[in-house]
């Protein structure tokens, strides 16, 4: 058997028209080269997280994100945050120290020239006057804290959208809102005074009742009972105060961002914190613990080192040198306390503003409004509405030269 070198491929008959030779399939038309299958990327599927144009991702926030972002607010824009807090906190501290020093100087001067019989009366009156004078720096501290909370709320709202303003720009945004914040601070001060007076009155009545019941009975048992009742009353008052404080903690953010009146802001804060009480309380407690621990860690070494230095430079125990040494030491501790306190004010204010944004994202879909704003801004659209007002149906002012109605 021999190979047929002239073999041809099979033929086929089409419509009876006779055989036609077989031909290989035609090559595909020329086109762009396709990568091999193993190099081709599969199509993107699944959930894609929203963008993070600025301080936080534009979706409901986790507990850790709120805490971490509270630290980043100051680092991202230190001038209008830490600088303003340091200024306000420093002024309040200087007023407090100056007022106490003035009253103490007057008290010592009167004691040095008073007779022995008048010493107790002068000392009691001077101490009472010093205690009463603390109302002045306390009121200033409340006002300063309220103003700072409002400015920090504006900073957080802009940082969330990737924007960064100086203090002048934030102050311009706060125009017309500072008076409401001062009124809020005075309302808090009045509530605090009423709370202290009521607590003191009830405590006095308890001890008066315990003292009157000691006639013919065990005095020790009556005093212990009065102390326990006072402690229980203090815990109840503290719990009520904490509850009211958390329920109204979003008032500064609402006043500044939604531009509502004071009592409307209180009602709005009450509604928003419904169902988010423990989360808000947890954030504030954790940041408070962090700030307290930081103050303690920083101040204790300074005190210890100052005491050692005082002994080294004054081995003979000279009274004048000892007073100067400890005076300088406590001045350094006071400066450190002011700095740490300013940091704490910024963090606490920022955390409340972030809690406000998070609650509105969860309850009202604010994240969608923020995304629309960011996309419109990136597309170059002019006159974009304030996303924090849109859901409330509040009319926004006309666009400014920069294209944003709230720039």
Secondary structure, 3 states (H helix, E strand, C coil): CCCCCCCCCCEEECCCCCEEECCCCCCCCCCCCCCCHHHCCCCCCCCCCCCCCCCCCCCCCCHHHHHHHHHHHHHHCHHHHHHHHHHHHHHHHHHHHHHHHHHHHHHHHHHHHCCCCCHHHHHHHHHHHHHHHHHHHHHHHHHHHHHHHHHHHHHHHHHHCCCCCCHHHHHHHCCCCHHHHHHHHHHHHHHHHHHHHHHHHHHHHHHHHHHHCCCCCCHHHHHHHHHHHHHHHHHHHHHHHHHHHHHCCCHHHHHHHCCCCHHHHHHHHHHHCCCCHHHHHHHHHHHHHHHHHHHHHHHHHHHHHHHHHHHHHCCCCCHHHHHHHHHHHHHHHHHHHHHHHHHHHHHHHHHHHHHHHHHHHHHHCHHHHHHHHHHHHHCCCCCECCHHHHCCCCCCCCCCCCCECCC
